[in-house]
């Protein structure tokens, strides 16, 4: 019959090593290792009987304890740890397998470390600052339907109109420091057509200068008329089309008491 050092069998009973590992180490099959284990336990029980009733009871208790330890090892040998758990450094528990407190606590600590690596230091659930505080959160790791933040401070980025700086329909908020050198609010094309749209539904106040770069303007002018013709602009066909607005009015002194009138109409 095959043999194995008692120290190896004791390690097996303690759960320090698996039957598969011992089989590979000693060149045995798993079934041979199991037979040696049971033979060792039978020997312990027989020795306990020879040493009297008290020792027999102690031996029985030891056997039950050893069997309990090896049950967990046997169960773990029948179910493999999924790669998802291994990749995250988490302990995996098979069906009907007892979970040790140290392993459950280790899982909780590992989950906390994984979350902090994504969103920054975690705050207490009942107070303090439980908000995300990490500056390393990127669009590839964070997706939110709504967020409540004190400040949104996007880092400098180059607006290219393609790739990571474009959202659905082309929409984005980009803090450009390369080509446009401005904080850009870019609309989307969900209304149809190639042009993106941005809409403001509340009062909009511009405290600085307002510049519209895509406006289309043209000038309408009359011939030199008497100065009194200023009140007859509509009779000179000098009105802006319905889809345009009046941008400016200019007059030129033609001499001899006459004046030339010009208006600028723009489509935005």
TORKOL-4160 file (C-alpha; in steps of 0.2 Angstrom, whole numbers, padded with zeros to 4 digits, m for minus):
268
<pt num="1" X="0000" Y="0000" Z="0000"/>
<pt num="2" X="0006" Y="0018" Z="m0004"/>
<pt num="3" X="0013" Y="0028" Z="0011"/>
<pt num="4" X="0014" Y="0046" Z="0016"/>
<pt num="5" X="0022" Y="0055" Z="0031"/>
<pt num="6" X="0010" Y="0058" Z="0046"/>
<pt num="7" X="0015" Y="0076" Z="0045"/>
<pt num="8" X="0007" Y="0078" Z="0028"/>
<pt num="9" X="m0009" Y="0069" Z="0034"/>
<pt num="10" X="m0010" Y="0080" Z="0049"/>
<pt num="11" X="m0008" Y="0095" Z="0037"/>
<pt num="12" X="m0022" Y="0088" Z="0027"/>
<pt num="13" X="m0034" Y="0086" Z="0042"/>
<pt num="14" X="m0030" Y="0103" Z="0047"/>
<pt num="15" X="m0035" Y="0110" Z="0030"/>
<pt num="16" X="m0018" Y="0118" Z="0027"/>
<pt num="17" X="m0016" Y="0108" Z="0011"/>
<pt num="18" X="m0028" Y="0100" Z="m0001"/>
<pt num="19" X="m0029" Y="0082" Z="m0006"/>
<pt num="20" X="m0025" Y="0086" Z="m0024"/>
<pt num="21" X="m0009" Y="0095" Z="m0019"/>
<pt num="22" X="m0003" Y="0080" Z="m0008"/>
<pt num="23" X="m0007" Y="0069" Z="m0022"/>
<pt num="24" X="0004" Y="0079" Z="m0034"/>
<pt num="25" X="0018" Y="0081" Z="m0021"/>
<pt num="26" X="0019" Y="0062" Z="m0018"/>
<pt num="27" X="0015" Y="0055" Z="m0035"/>
<pt num="28" X="m0001" Y="0047" Z="m0029"/>
<pt num="29" X="m0019" Y="0048" Z="m0035"/>
<pt num="30" X="m0032" Y="0058" Z="m0025"/>
<pt num="31" X="m0041" Y="0042" Z="m0021"/>
<pt num="32" X="m0025" Y="0035" Z="m0013"/>
<pt num="33" X="m0023" Y="0051" Z="m0003"/>
<pt num="34" X="m0041" Y="0049" Z="0003"/>
<pt num="35" X="m0038" Y="0031" Z="0008"/>
<pt num="36" X="m0022" Y="0035" Z="0018"/>
<pt num="37" X="m0032" Y="0049" Z="0027"/>
<pt num="38" X="m0046" Y="0037" Z="0032"/>
<pt num="39" X="m0033" Y="0024" Z="0037"/>
<pt num="40" X="m0024" Y="0037" Z="0048"/>
<pt num="41" X="m0041" Y="0042" Z="0056"/>
<pt num="42" X="m0045" Y="0023" Z="0059"/>
<pt num="43" X="m0028" Y="0021" Z="0068"/>
<pt num="44" X="m0031" Y="0036" Z="0079"/>
<pt num="45" X="m0048" Y="0029" Z="0084"/>
<pt num="46" X="m0041" Y="0012" Z="0087"/>
<pt num="47" X="m0027" Y="0019" Z="0098"/>
<pt num="48" X="m0040" Y="0029" Z="0108"/>
<pt num="49" X="m0050" Y="0014" Z="0112"/>
<pt num="50" X="m0035" Y="0005" Z="0118"/>
<pt num="51" X="m0030" Y="0019" Z="0130"/>
<pt num="52" X="m0047" Y="0019" Z="0139"/>
<pt num="53" X="m0064" Y="0027" Z="0139"/>
<pt num="54" X="m0058" Y="0045" Z="0142"/>
<pt num="55" X="m0045" Y="0044" Z="0128"/>
<pt num="56" X="m0058" Y="0036" Z="0117"/>
<pt num="57" X="m0070" Y="0050" Z="0119"/>
<pt num="58" X="m0056" Y="0063" Z="0116"/>
<pt num="59" X="m0051" Y="0053" Z="0100"/>
<pt num="60" X="m0069" Y="0053" Z="0094"/>
<pt num="61" X="m0070" Y="0072" Z="0097"/>
<pt num="62" X="m0054" Y="0074" Z="0087"/>
<pt num="63" X="m0060" Y="0063" Z="0073"/>
<pt num="64" X="m0076" Y="0073" Z="0072"/>
<pt num="65" X="m0066" Y="0090" Z="0072"/>
<pt num="66" X="m0054" Y="0083" Z="0058"/>
<pt num="67" X="m0069" Y="0077" Z="0048"/>
<pt num="68" X="m0077" Y="0095" Z="0049"/>
<pt num="69" X="m0061" Y="0103" Z="0044"/>
<pt num="70" X="m0058" Y="0091" Z="0029"/>
<pt num="71" X="m0076" Y="0093" Z="0023"/>
<pt num="72" X="m0073" Y="0111" Z="0019"/>
<pt num="73" X="m0057" Y="0106" Z="0009"/>
<pt num="74" X="m0067" Y="0092" Z="0000"/>
<pt num="75" X="m0081" Y="0104" Z="m0005"/>
<pt num="76" X="m0069" Y="0117" Z="m0011"/>
<pt num="77" X="m0060" Y="0104" Z="m0022"/>
<pt num="78" X="m0077" Y="0100" Z="m0031"/>
<pt num="79" X="m0080" Y="0119" Z="m0037"/>
<pt num="80" X="m0067" Y="0130" Z="m0045"/>
<pt num="81" X="m0066" Y="0148" Z="m0041"/>
<pt num="82" X="m0072" Y="0159" Z="m0056"/>
<pt num="83" X="m0059" Y="0170" Z="m0064"/>
<pt num="84" X="m0070" Y="0185" Z="m0060"/>
<pt num="85" X="m0067" Y="0182" Z="m0041"/>
<pt num="86" X="m0048" Y="0178" Z="m0043"/>
<pt num="87" X="m0045" Y="0194" Z="m0054"/>
<pt num="88" X="m0053" Y="0205" Z="m0040"/>
<pt num="89" X="m0044" Y="0196" Z="m0026"/>
<pt num="90" X="m0060" Y="0190" Z="m0018"/>
<pt num="91" X="m0063" Y="0174" Z="m0009"/>
<pt num="92" X="m0076" Y="0162" Z="m0017"/>
<pt num="93" X="m0087" Y="0151" Z="m0007"/>
<pt num="94" X="m0094" Y="0135" Z="m0014"/>
<pt num="95" X="m0112" Y="0129" Z="m0011"/>
<pt num="96" X="m0115" Y="0123" Z="0007"/>
<pt num="97" X="m0097" Y="0128" Z="0011"/>
<pt num="98" X="m0094" Y="0136" Z="0028"/>
<pt num="99" X="m0088" Y="0154" Z="0027"/>
<pt num="100" X="m0074" Y="0159" Z="0039"/>
<pt num="101" X="m0076" Y="0177" Z="0047"/>
<pt num="102" X="m0058" Y="0181" Z="0042"/>
<pt num="103" X="m0062" Y="0177" Z="0024"/>
<pt num="104" X="m0079" Y="0187" Z="0024"/>
<pt num="105" X="m0070" Y="0202" Z="0032"/>
<pt num="106" X="m0056" Y="0201" Z="0019"/>
<pt num="107" X="m0069" Y="0202" Z="0005"/>
<pt num="108" X="m0076" Y="0217" Z="0013"/>
<pt num="109" X="m0060" Y="0226" Z="0014"/>
<pt num="110" X="m0055" Y="0221" Z="m0004"/>
<pt num="111" X="m0071" Y="0228" Z="m0010"/>
<pt num="112" X="m0068" Y="0244" Z="m0001"/>
<pt num="113" X="m0051" Y="0245" Z="m0009"/>
<pt num="114" X="m0057" Y="0242" Z="m0026"/>
<pt num="115" X="m0071" Y="0256" Z="m0024"/>
<pt num="116" X="m0058" Y="0268" Z="m0018"/>
<pt num="117" X="m0047" Y="0265" Z="m0032"/>
<pt num="118" X="m0061" Y="0270" Z="m0044"/>
<pt num="119" X="m0070" Y="0284" Z="m0035"/>
<pt num="120" X="m0058" Y="0290" Z="m0021"/>
<pt num="121" X="m0058" Y="0289" Z="m0002"/>
<pt num="122" X="m0075" Y="0283" Z="0005"/>
<pt num="123" X="m0084" Y="0293" Z="0018"/>
<pt num="124" X="m0095" Y="0287" Z="0032"/>
<pt num="125" X="m0113" Y="0282" Z="0028"/>
<pt num="126" X="m0120" Y="0292" Z="0042"/>
<pt num="127" X="m0111" Y="0309" Z="0040"/>
<pt num="128" X="m0095" Y="0317" Z="0035"/>
<pt num="129" X="m0092" Y="0318" Z="0016"/>
<pt num="130" X="m0098" Y="0303" Z="0007"/>
<pt num="131" X="m0096" Y="0311" Z="m0010"/>
<pt num="132" X="m0084" Y="0306" Z="m0024"/>
<pt num="133" X="m0068" Y="0316" Z="m0021"/>
<pt num="134" X="m0055" Y="0308" Z="m0033"/>
<pt num="135" X="m0048" Y="0319" Z="m0047"/>
<pt num="136" X="m0044" Y="0303" Z="m0057"/>
<pt num="137" X="m0062" Y="0298" Z="m0061"/>
<pt num="138" X="m0064" Y="0297" Z="m0080"/>
<pt num="139" X="m0079" Y="0295" Z="m0091"/>
<pt num="140" X="m0074" Y="0277" Z="m0094"/>
<pt num="141" X="m0076" Y="0273" Z="m0076"/>
<pt num="142" X="m0091" Y="0284" Z="m0070"/>
<pt num="143" X="m0108" Y="0285" Z="m0078"/>
<pt num="144" X="m0122" Y="0294" Z="m0069"/>
<pt num="145" X="m0140" Y="0299" Z="m0073"/>
<pt num="146" X="m0139" Y="0313" Z="m0061"/>
<pt num="147" X="m0126" Y="0320" Z="m0050"/>
<pt num="148" X="m0126" Y="0334" Z="m0036"/>
<pt num="149" X="m0109" Y="0343" Z="m0035"/>
<pt num="150" X="m0103" Y="0359" Z="m0029"/>
<pt num="151" X="m0092" Y="0363" Z="m0043"/>
<pt num="152" X="m0089" Y="0355" Z="m0060"/>
<pt num="153" X="m0071" Y="0359" Z="m0065"/>
<pt num="154" X="m0066" Y="0350" Z="m0081"/>
<pt num="155" X="m0047" Y="0349" Z="m0084"/>
<pt num="156" X="m0040" Y="0356" Z="m0100"/>
<pt num="157" X="m0043" Y="0346" Z="m0115"/>
<pt num="158" X="m0042" Y="0348" Z="m0134"/>
<pt num="159" X="m0058" Y="0349" Z="m0143"/>
<pt num="160" X="m0057" Y="0338" Z="m0158"/>
<pt num="161" X="m0076" Y="0334" Z="m0161"/>
<pt num="162" X="m0072" Y="0315" Z="m0161"/>
<pt num="163" X="m0068" Y="0302" Z="m0149"/>
<pt num="164" X="m0069" Y="0304" Z="m0130"/>
<pt num="165" X="m0074" Y="0322" Z="m0130"/>
<pt num="166" X="m0090" Y="0319" Z="m0139"/>
<pt num="167" X="m0106" Y="0313" Z="m0131"/>
<pt num="168" X="m0122" Y="0306" Z="m0138"/>
<pt num="169" X="m0127" Y="0317" Z="m0154"/>
<pt num="170" X="m0111" Y="0326" Z="m0153"/>
<pt num="171" X="m0115" Y="0335" Z="m0136"/>
<pt num="172" X="m0101" Y="0339" Z="m0124"/>
<pt num="173" X="m0094" Y="0351" Z="m0111"/>
<pt num="174" X="m0075" Y="0354" Z="m0115"/>
<pt num="175" X="m0063" Y="0365" Z="m0107"/>
<pt num="176" X="m0052" Y="0368" Z="m0122"/>
<pt num="177" X="m0035" Y="0375" Z="m0121"/>
<pt num="178" X="m0028" Y="0371" Z="m0138"/>
<pt num="179" X="m0038" Y="0376" Z="m0153"/>
<pt num="180" X="m0053" Y="0386" Z="m0147"/>
<pt num="181" X="m0046" Y="0391" Z="m0130"/>
<pt num="182" X="m0063" Y="0392" Z="m0121"/>
<pt num="183" X="m0075" Y="0383" Z="m0111"/>
<pt num="184" X="m0086" Y="0375" Z="m0125"/>
<pt num="185" X="m0105" Y="0370" Z="m0123"/>
<pt num="186" X="m0108" Y="0359" Z="m0138"/>
<pt num="187" X="m0126" Y="0354" Z="m0142"/>
<pt num="188" X="m0132" Y="0338" Z="m0150"/>
<pt num="189" X="m0141" Y="0333" Z="m0166"/>
<pt num="190" X="m0156" Y="0324" Z="m0159"/>
<pt num="191" X="m0168" Y="0336" Z="m0168"/>
<pt num="192" X="m0162" Y="0330" Z="m0184"/>
<pt num="193" X="m0150" Y="0337" Z="m0197"/>
<pt num="194" X="m0131" Y="0340" Z="m0196"/>
<pt num="195" X="m0131" Y="0355" Z="m0185"/>
<pt num="196" X="m0130" Y="0353" Z="m0166"/>
<pt num="197" X="m0142" Y="0363" Z="m0156"/>
<pt num="198" X="m0141" Y="0371" Z="m0138"/>
<pt num="199" X="m0157" Y="0378" Z="m0130"/>
<pt num="200" X="m0159" Y="0390" Z="m0115"/>
<pt num="201" X="m0176" Y="0389" Z="m0107"/>
<pt num="202" X="m0174" Y="0403" Z="m0094"/>
<pt num="203" X="m0168" Y="0421" Z="m0094"/>
<pt num="204" X="m0151" Y="0422" Z="m0101"/>
<pt num="205" X="m0140" Y="0437" Z="m0096"/>
<pt num="206" X="m0123" Y="0440" Z="m0104"/>
<pt num="207" X="m0112" Y="0452" Z="m0094"/>
<pt num="208" X="m0098" Y="0453" Z="m0107"/>
<pt num="209" X="m0099" Y="0456" Z="m0125"/>
<pt num="210" X="m0110" Y="0444" Z="m0136"/>
<pt num="211" X="m0102" Y="0439" Z="m0152"/>
<pt num="212" X="m0111" Y="0428" Z="m0165"/>
<pt num="213" X="m0098" Y="0421" Z="m0177"/>
<pt num="214" X="m0110" Y="0412" Z="m0189"/>
<pt num="215" X="m0122" Y="0426" Z="m0192"/>
<pt num="216" X="m0126" Y="0431" Z="m0211"/>
<pt num="217" X="m0127" Y="0449" Z="m0214"/>
<pt num="218" X="m0130" Y="0461" Z="m0228"/>
<pt num="219" X="m0133" Y="0479" Z="m0231"/>
<pt num="220" X="m0148" Y="0488" Z="m0239"/>
<pt num="221" X="m0145" Y="0506" Z="m0245"/>
<pt num="222" X="m0155" Y="0519" Z="m0254"/>
<pt num="223" X="m0149" Y="0533" Z="m0266"/>
<pt num="224" X="m0146" Y="0550" Z="m0259"/>
<pt num="225" X="m0162" Y="0558" Z="m0253"/>
<pt num="226" X="m0167" Y="0573" Z="m0244"/>
<pt num="227" X="m0165" Y="0572" Z="m0225"/>
<pt num="228" X="m0184" Y="0571" Z="m0223"/>
<pt num="229" X="m0184" Y="0554" Z="m0231"/>
<pt num="230" X="m0178" Y="0546" Z="m0215"/>
<pt num="231" X="m0196" Y="0544" Z="m0210"/>
<pt num="232" X="m0200" Y="0535" Z="m0226"/>
<pt num="233" X="m0189" Y="0520" Z="m0225"/>
<pt num="234" X="m0203" Y="0508" Z="m0228"/>
<pt num="235" X="m0207" Y="0516" Z="m0244"/>
<pt num="236" X="m0189" Y="0514" Z="m0250"/>
<pt num="237" X="m0190" Y="0495" Z="m0247"/>
<pt num="238" X="m0177" Y="0497" Z="m0233"/>
<pt num="239" X="m0184" Y="0484" Z="m0221"/>
<pt num="240" X="m0176" Y="0468" Z="m0215"/>
<pt num="241" X="m0184" Y="0451" Z="m0221"/>
<pt num="242" X="m0195" Y="0442" Z="m0209"/>
<pt num="243" X="m0182" Y="0430" Z="m0204"/>
<pt num="244" X="m0169" Y="0443" Z="m0201"/>
<pt num="245" X="m0166" Y="0457" Z="m0188"/>
<pt num="246" X="m0160" Y="0474" Z="m0189"/>
<pt num="247" X="m0141" Y="0475" Z="m0184"/>
<pt num="248" X="m0137" Y="0493" Z="m0188"/>
<pt num="249" X="m0142" Y="0510" Z="m0196"/>
<pt num="250" X="m0130" Y="0522" Z="m0205"/>
<pt num="251" X="m0132" Y="0538" Z="m0214"/>
<pt num="252" X="m0120" Y="0547" Z="m0226"/>
<pt num="253" X="m0121" Y="0566" Z="m0230"/>
<pt num="254" X="m0122" Y="0567" Z="m0249"/>
<pt num="255" X="m0121" Y="0586" Z="m0248"/>
<pt num="256" X="m0133" Y="0599" Z="m0254"/>
<pt num="257" X="m0145" Y="0594" Z="m0240"/>
<pt num="258" X="m0146" Y="0576" Z="m0245"/>
<pt num="259" X="m0142" Y="0560" Z="m0236"/>
<pt num="260" X="m0139" Y="0542" Z="m0240"/>
<pt num="261" X="m0147" Y="0529" Z="m0229"/>
<pt num="262" X="m0140" Y="0511" Z="m0226"/>
<pt num="263" X="m0147" Y="0497" Z="m0214"/>
<pt num="264" X="m0138" Y="0481" Z="m0210"/>
<pt num="265" X="m0149" Y="0465" Z="m0208"/>
<pt num="266" X="m0143" Y="0449" Z="m0201"/>
<pt num="267" X="m0149" Y="0431" Z="m0200"/>
<pt num="268" X="m0143" Y="0421" Z="m0185"/>
